[in-house]
């Protein structure tokens, strides 16, 4: 127990030290923010834990996923830390450390091998490929699904250990789960009736598995992993000769046979049912969100080629983690035939080798199949967006390869004292390299510009890379650089609606109205039923004094999204501008438009300096004798940040209302006067 505690403390402290910089990172514009984001700009999440938020989490397919527990975790972070990135990042790191400790404890419980389990946990904690899952707030789903997977495995092992396998005559086997002599009894095999405690553990495993799927559907292949663990290290399958076995009940591996009791399959039925349900919901959610690439966009031959190459690419990055990027674009051109052939041959040779070692070194077979199977949901048969691979997808599949490495090194170390020394030196070097490379790669995560500039450097000048870099410049406030990168995307022939949308918004902010009009027109040519783009196009037209055209766009937007306050205010503003353009000296029109520009709850409507100009003009025309106009002038000054002038104008409005007997206006202006004295503008 003391040794286990010391190992846990070491894993915790080193992981905390190497990942310390994540606590000072910000949100990334890629998934963390925006209208499709996980945190910033997502009102359901920013509000914290609310009844409405809980209902939304269970019913939404926002971000093209159905993972209510992930939404709950982000809501809880906002409840505790607000929209400040440091708290969200520290929670990510805390869950990663918990996953590391649980992995060590689960492996130790399954195999009774302490140092090998600790080595797997260390590799899991410190490998550079896992940076994305830890340093990226949106990848909370990776961490949560890993957490519930570890709890599922813990409960499963407790269930499997609910009874021991006794040989005829009442003797207990003394062969441990690792294949070495041990005083511990071997784990029970399938087919025995579990105890009530074991039943409780079984249903706990089902429950944790369900929670894991509600965090991220990556766990849909876990029933296969449980079956693998029955083979090794839990040893719930009986070994036998090839003769006399029934084909339906055997697992043939190399020259030996492992009897597969049907009970082992039956007990996985609830897990399989949950996996099937999760697959159906996930495909529905991703299709609804437009995340799944249509078959005619990515033909099957390209998908299969990408799958084969991706497996080997992941394998290579596991053992040589260099040139890591946040995004790797999927290229629709035909993959090099020699590359596909070489990768196919290597996959086959490795699989044959590990299968033939299944009974001699079962950890090799289990680790390899673990890696292959857990990657299946994200390997590319169902192509998600336009990425080919992603480092974060290895978070759980990599455990299989780490098991092969840890147990393989232990076997080498057992050959002789010299080999043991070499193994210790080699493993120390590998862990040190992981720590150094992880800390080095974290340097690219200091902000979105460094992150996406690095990605463009690694993956080459691709449209997706340029788009992401343009968004990074947008987030950094460099609109010129953002527009330059987005224009390069369009000129490359990628006529994507989202690029036109982002570029149109940039031109609106830069007050390049004709350019913004062109981009929004292009967007609507691709998607004519988007009310928000209709509204933005109306803004660009209204700014060019094309009031009739702008009104048509606002009216269409209002039909597509009835009673939207933003669209309604924009429509009213456009009408005021049109009247003002035709009759520039009507004080009521000047006043109404000034009030809207000063007090609107919509930031893109408010314009303090313009409101001051209009309100001052209205007061000049009426000689400062209208209480309402003076009140509007005070509100305009407050919006413009001129609070001394706002206080003076509000006081004059109060005096005039008192003299004129306008009691309601007097009361209202007195309330506003107190607000301006606190240096706060008024919002209607």
Secondary structure as GFF3:
##gff-version 3
##sequence-region A 1 684
A	DSSP	alpha_helix	2	18	.	.	.	ID=ss1
A	DSSP	three_ten_helix	20	24	.	.	.	ID=ss2
A	DSSP	alpha_helix	43	46	.	.	.	ID=ss3
A	DSSP	alpha_helix	51	59	.	.	.	ID=ss4
A	DSSP	three_ten_helix	62	64	.	.	.	ID=ss5
A	DSSP	alpha_helix	68	81	.	.	.	ID=ss6
A	DSSP	alpha_helix	85	111	.	.	.	ID=ss7
A	DSSP	alpha_helix	114	126	.	.	.	ID=ss8
A	DSSP	three_ten_helix	128	130	.	.	.	ID=ss9
A	DSSP	alpha_helix	131	135	.	.	.	ID=ss10
A	DSSP	three_ten_helix	137	139	.	.	.	ID=ss11
A	DSSP	alpha_helix	140	160	.	.	.	ID=ss12
A	DSSP	alpha_helix	196	213	.	.	.	ID=ss13
A	DSSP	three_ten_helix	217	221	.	.	.	ID=ss14
A	DSSP	alpha_helix	222	231	.	.	.	ID=ss15
A	DSSP	beta_strand	238	240	.	.	.	ID=ss16
A	DSSP	three_ten_helix	247	249	.	.	.	ID=ss17
A	DSSP	beta_strand	250	253	.	.	.	ID=ss18
A	DSSP	beta_strand	256	259	.	.	.	ID=ss19
A	DSSP	alpha_helix	262	266	.	.	.	ID=ss20
A	DSSP	alpha_helix	269	288	.	.	.	ID=ss21
A	DSSP	alpha_helix	300	319	.	.	.	ID=ss22
A	DSSP	alpha_helix	337	356	.	.	.	ID=ss23
A	DSSP	alpha_helix	362	375	.	.	.	ID=ss24
A	DSSP	three_ten_helix	376	378	.	.	.	ID=ss25
A	DSSP	three_ten_helix	391	393	.	.	.	ID=ss26
A	DSSP	alpha_helix	394	413	.	.	.	ID=ss27
A	DSSP	alpha_helix	417	442	.	.	.	ID=ss28
A	DSSP	three_ten_helix	443	445	.	.	.	ID=ss29
A	DSSP	alpha_helix	448	459	.	.	.	ID=ss30
A	DSSP	alpha_helix	463	476	.	.	.	ID=ss31
A	DSSP	alpha_helix	479	491	.	.	.	ID=ss32
A	DSSP	alpha_helix	497	509	.	.	.	ID=ss33
A	DSSP	alpha_helix	513	526	.	.	.	ID=ss34
A	DSSP	alpha_helix	531	543	.	.	.	ID=ss35
A	DSSP	alpha_helix	547	560	.	.	.	ID=ss36
A	DSSP	alpha_helix	565	582	.	.	.	ID=ss37
A	DSSP	alpha_helix	587	599	.	.	.	ID=ss38
A	DSSP	alpha_helix	608	621	.	.	.	ID=ss39
A	DSSP	alpha_helix	627	639	.	.	.	ID=ss40
A	DSSP	alpha_helix	643	660	.	.	.	ID=ss41
A	DSSP	alpha_helix	663	677	.	.	.	ID=ss42
###
